Amino acid sequence: MKTEPDMAVTRAHVTHEINQIARNFECLGEDAAASATVDHIELFWPPLLKEVLAGYARGHPAAFSRIAGKAIALLP
């Protein structure tokens, strides 16, 4: 039986993950870190997580670090 993911948990998960990824790349400098974060998301995140991220980020920009916010703006 297939069930829908708990969207609240999924939103919390993608928020935590992108902020963590951005923090890991922070040593590269803000712009390079944002670009590296985008590259990581494009390579490793499934479409569902990208969709959840895009939807949640539109309504809750303060939930994301500065670098994560820049990365989100760069996502296709």
Phi, psi and omega per residue, in radians:
M1 nan 2.157 3.131
K2 -1.560 2.339 3.113
T3 -2.092 2.687 3.067
E4 -1.249 2.482 3.083
P5 -1.156 2.605 3.047
D6 -1.216 1.875 -3.003
M7 -1.115 -0.569 3.114
A8 -1.129 -0.733 3.113
V9 -1.170 -0.730 -3.137
T10 -1.105 -0.758 3.106
R11 -1.077 -0.759 3.107
A12 -1.097 -0.680 -3.135
H13 -1.124 -0.883 -3.096
V14 -1.162 -0.608 3.105
T15 -1.111 -0.854 3.125
H16 -1.066 -0.805 -3.060
E17 -1.124 -0.835 -3.116
I18 -1.160 -0.653 3.086
N19 -1.114 -0.676 3.127
Q20 -1.193 -0.775 3.119
I21 -1.060 -0.814 3.121
A22 -1.042 -0.723 3.133
R23 -1.108 -0.668 3.134
N24 -1.133 -0.538 -3.137
F25 -1.640 -0.014 -3.044
E26 -0.941 -0.580 -3.105
C27 -1.129 -0.240 3.130
L28 -1.401 -0.206 -3.000
G29 1.721 2.713 -2.968
E30 -1.003 -0.892 -3.083
D31 -1.181 -0.764 3.122
A32 -1.158 -0.644 3.113
A33 -1.137 -0.718 3.103
A34 -1.106 -0.757 3.126
S35 -1.115 -0.751 3.117
A36 -1.143 -0.617 3.092
T37 -1.128 -0.760 3.090
V38 -1.056 -0.808 3.133
D39 -0.999 -0.783 3.136
H40 -1.061 -0.819 -3.120
I41 -1.101 -0.766 -3.140
E42 -1.097 -0.629 -3.122
L43 -1.358 -0.661 -2.910
F44 -2.035 -0.267 -3.086
W45 -1.621 2.374 3.065
P46 -1.274 2.789 -3.109
P47 -0.938 -0.646 -3.126
L48 -1.055 -0.781 -3.124
L49 -1.172 -0.664 3.087
K50 -1.105 -0.688 3.126
E51 -1.148 -0.780 3.108
V52 -1.079 -0.777 3.123
L53 -1.016 -0.873 -3.107
A54 -1.045 -0.784 -3.125
G55 -1.157 -0.755 -3.106
Y56 -1.239 -0.671 -3.108
A57 -1.109 -0.601 3.132
R58 -1.042 -0.693 -3.075
G59 -1.675 -0.200 -3.038
H60 -2.424 0.974 -3.074
P61 -1.074 -0.462 -3.114
A62 -1.240 -0.218 3.137
A63 -1.322 -0.180 -3.010
F64 -1.985 2.510 3.083
S65 -1.124 2.921 -3.139
R66 -1.028 -0.788 3.140
I67 -1.172 -0.752 3.113
A68 -1.073 -0.714 3.096
G69 -1.065 -0.718 3.079
K70 -1.123 -0.708 3.126
A71 -1.103 -0.770 -3.140
I72 -1.042 -0.706 3.122
A73 -1.144 -0.442 -3.137
L74 -1.521 -0.259 -3.110
L75 -1.134 2.448 3.116
P76 -1.147 nan nan
